[in-house]
Amino acid sequence: STLAGQIYEGSEITVREDQCGPSLNKFKEVVKEFSRYYVNTFFSMVGSGTNSREFQGSVTIDKLWIVKQLNGDYNPLHDHKSRSPAGLSGVFYLESPKSLVSSSPIPASPKDRGKSVSGKIQLPFGSVVTPDFDRFILPQVWTLSPDPGKFILFPRQQAHQVSPFSGDGERICLAFNIDVWYGQKGI
């Protein structure tokens, strides 16, 4: 009941710790490693030389769930929460209808804006999420195809959505929230 998805044909199932076998536990370790890398990369960009900070905290998985979307299912625009002051969210795609799989790993560019976003994750950024007709500014949105094997990681408060798709097939992913716990003073 706390999940955002509007699932009519598919399902969203929270994964409990006692349901995790060896493969899922290995996946969770990979998620934590990617999350540590994400935070370390951010810290390396904060400053350089003597002003450089190094992440001295830890990352833990707050929640993990499976999303199986079928014809007409979608996720409205939303963001995520976690127990920690800072956090990440992400998704790992397991299966998608062939009609949703991209031939390019690059997010949709402005020239691709007219193409279908059906079944794809959209991450709006900046101040414009709908066309601004007064200032002639297009929406600032990354649209990513749910390609099997694709791993996407973003700040937990990053708004995102998945539009419904029509047709046969299943869009299945593992979604997760990460707690980031800082170990250094002043943060």
Backbone hydrogen bonds, N-H to C=O, Kabsch-Sander energy under -0.5 kcal/mol:
donor,donor_aa,acceptor,acceptor_aa,energy
6,Q,74,Y,-3.7
7,I,5,G,-1.0
8,Y,6,Q,-0.6
11,S,68,K,-2.2
13,I,66,I,-2.5
15,V,64,L,-3.3
16,R,14,T,-0.6
19,Q,16,R,-1.7
20,C,17,E,-1.5
21,G,19,Q,-0.6
25,N,21,G,-2.5
26,K,22,P,-2.2
27,F,23,S,-2.3
28,K,24,L,-2.4
29,E,25,N,-1.8
30,V,26,K,-2.1
31,V,27,F,-2.5
32,K,28,K,-2.2
33,E,29,E,-2.2
34,F,30,V,-2.7
35,S,31,V,-2.2
36,R,32,K,-2.6
37,Y,33,E,-2.3
38,Y,34,F,-2.4
39,V,35,S,-2.5
40,N,36,R,-3.0
41,T,37,Y,-2.6
42,F,38,Y,-2.1
43,F,39,V,-2.6
44,S,40,N,-2.3
45,M,41,T,-1.1
45,M,42,F,-0.8
46,V,42,F,-0.9
46,V,43,F,-0.7
47,G,43,F,-0.8
51,N,48,S,-1.7
52,S,49,G,-1.3
53,R,43,F,-0.7
58,S,181,W,-2.3
60,T,179,D,-2.0
62,D,60,T,-0.6
62,D,177,N,-2.4
63,K,177,N,-1.2
65,W,175,A,-2.8
66,I,13,I,-2.7
67,V,173,C,-2.6
68,K,11,S,-3.4
68,K,66,I,-0.5
69,Q,67,V,-0.6
69,Q,171,R,-2.9
72,G,165,F,-2.7
73,D,70,L,-2.6
74,Y,6,Q,-1.7
75,N,162,V,-2.2
78,H,160,H,-2.1
80,H,156,R,-2.8
86,A,180,V,-0.9
88,L,178,I,-1.6
89,S,154,F,-3.0
90,G,176,F,-2.2
91,V,152,I,-2.1
92,F,174,L,-2.5
93,Y,150,K,-2.2
94,L,172,I,-2.9
95,E,172,I,-1.8
100,L,97,P,-2.3
101,V,97,P,-0.8
101,V,98,K,-0.7
108,A,143,T,-1.8
112,D,109,S,-1.9
113,R,110,P,-1.4
115,K,112,D,-1.9
119,G,163,S,-1.6
120,K,117,V,-2.3
121,I,144,L,-1.7
122,Q,161,Q,-2.9
123,L,142,W,-2.8
125,F,140,Q,-2.9
129,V,127,S,-0.6
132,D,137,I,-2.7
133,F,131,P,-0.9
136,F,132,D,-1.0
137,I,132,D,-1.7
138,L,136,F,-0.5
140,Q,128,V,-2.9
141,V,139,P,-0.9
142,W,123,L,-2.0
143,T,141,V,-0.5
144,L,121,I,-2.8
144,L,142,W,-0.5
147,D,145,S,-1.8
149,G,93,Y,-3.3
150,K,147,D,-2.6
152,I,91,V,-2.8
154,F,89,S,-2.8
156,R,87,G,-2.1
158,Q,155,P,-2.3
159,A,157,Q,-0.5
160,H,78,H,-2.2
161,Q,122,Q,-1.7
162,V,75,N,-2.4
163,S,117,V,-0.6
163,S,120,K,-1.1
171,R,69,Q,-2.5
172,I,95,E,-2.7
172,I,170,E,-0.7
173,C,67,V,-2.2
174,L,92,F,-2.7
175,A,65,W,-3.2
175,A,173,C,-0.5
176,F,90,G,-2.1
177,N,63,K,-2.3
178,I,88,L,-3.4
179,D,60,T,-3.1
180,V,86,A,-2.5
181,W,58,S,-3.1
181,W,179,D,-0.6
182,Y,180,V,-0.6
187,I,184,Q,-0.8
